[in-house]
Amino acid sequence: MSETSEPVIAQRGPYPVEVRAGRDYFWCRCGRSATQPFCDGSHKGTGITPLKYHADVDQTLYFCGCKHSATPPCCDGSHKRL
């Protein structure tokens, strides 16, 4: 795979995820993971690395699917402008 810093749009909408307090989640920034919205190592060779999110409370979060959010790892509606 060639070096690229452009993420792939995994989906044009968020992924609702029930996060659990005390757990770490690694959000896929590159869009290539088969286990969206989380990293599976598919970023290797892209120059893009996953973003660690530590959950402080049990809640539903909406992880960005388009990989263009200004508030990663959560969706900010950026997919509506793509």
Rosetta blueprint (number, residue, H / E / L):
1 M L
2 S L
3 E L
4 T L
5 S L
6 E L
7 P L
8 V L
9 I L
10 A L
11 Q L
12 R L
13 G L
14 P L
15 Y E
16 P E
17 V E
18 E E
19 V E
20 R L
21 A L
22 G L
23 R L
24 D E
25 Y E
26 F E
27 W E
28 C L
29 R L
30 C L
31 G L
32 R L
33 S L
34 A L
35 T L
36 Q L
37 P L
38 F E
39 C L
40 D L
41 G L
42 S L
43 H L
44 K L
45 G L
46 T L
47 G L
48 I L
49 T L
50 P L
51 L E
52 K E
53 Y E
54 H E
55 A L
56 D L
57 V L
58 D L
59 Q E
60 T E
61 L E
62 Y E
63 F E
64 C L
65 G L
66 C L
67 K L
68 H L
69 S L
70 A L
71 T L
72 P L
73 P L
74 C E
75 C L
76 D L
77 G L
78 S H
79 H H
80 K H
81 R H
82 L L
